Amino acid sequence: MADYVAYYRSLDSDSRHISGMLSFTSDARLGTKANAHDARLRMLEEFGNEALSWSIYRIDRKRARTDQMDGQQQLDFREPAKRRKRNTQRGLI
């Protein structure tokens, strides 16, 4: 079984617009009706009747993460790169 990520959203006319993603597993290949059906069932299991009008607009394969982060963001405190000024005046004759 492979792991996939499905992206869903509610109708644009809905007063409370909802969008998000959920992960699921499926035996079917990516892009098949069976895979989309598994994603839909997982979404309905998780959200119930509220998700009946929602649509799944994209399904991607879940990538294996080799470098697991512990939730801490990595900040870059280096000095910004200095840009070299051009000494030519363009457009002047």
TAWO-V538123 format. One record per residue. RES is the residue in one letter. PSI is psi in radians with two decimals (none if undefined). OMEGA is omega as a letter, one per 40 degrees, with the letter a starting at -180 (999 if undefined). Layout:
RES | PSI | OMEGA
RES | PSI | OMEGA
This chain:
M | 2.36 | i
A | 2.69 | i
D | 2.39 | a
Y | 2.84 | i
V | 2.22 | i
A | 2.36 | i
Y | 2.24 | a
Y | 2.81 | i
R | 2.71 | i
S | 3.09 | i
L | 2.57 | i
D | -0.49 | a
S | -0.13 | i
D | 2.43 | a
S | -0.52 | i
R | 1.62 | a
H | 2.24 | a
I | 2.34 | i
S | 2.69 | a
G | -2.90 | i
M | 2.68 | i
L | 2.65 | i
S | 2.56 | i
F | 2.89 | i
T | 2.60 | a
S | 2.58 | i
D | -0.35 | a
A | 2.76 | i
R | 2.78 | i
L | 2.33 | i
G | 0.03 | i
T | 2.85 | i
K | -0.60 | i
A | -0.65 | i
N | -0.78 | i
A | -0.62 | i
H | -0.73 | i
D | -0.66 | i
A | -0.74 | i
R | -0.76 | i
L | -0.72 | i
R | -0.69 | i
M | -0.72 | i
L | -0.59 | i
E | -0.68 | a
E | -0.71 | a
F | -0.24 | i
G | -2.56 | a
N | -0.39 | i
E | -0.49 | a
A | 0.18 | a
L | -0.65 | a
S | -0.05 | a
W | 2.73 | i
S | 2.59 | i
I | 2.10 | a
Y | -0.19 | i
R | 2.46 | i
I | 2.24 | i
D | 2.74 | i
R | 2.39 | i
K | 2.22 | a
R | 2.47 | i
A | 2.23 | a
R | 2.15 | i
T | -0.55 | i
D | 1.62 | a
Q | 2.22 | i
M | 2.67 | a
D | 0.32 | a
G | -0.18 | i
Q | 2.26 | i
Q | 2.58 | i
Q | 2.04 | a
L | 2.59 | a
D | 1.93 | a
F | 0.22 | i
R | 2.75 | i
E | 2.51 | i
P | 2.61 | a
A | 2.38 | a
K | 2.33 | i
R | 2.47 | i
R | 2.24 | i
K | 2.48 | i
R | 2.38 | a
N | 0.10 | i
T | 2.52 | i
Q | 1.89 | a
R | 2.50 | i
G | -0.12 | i
L | 2.50 | a
I | none | 999
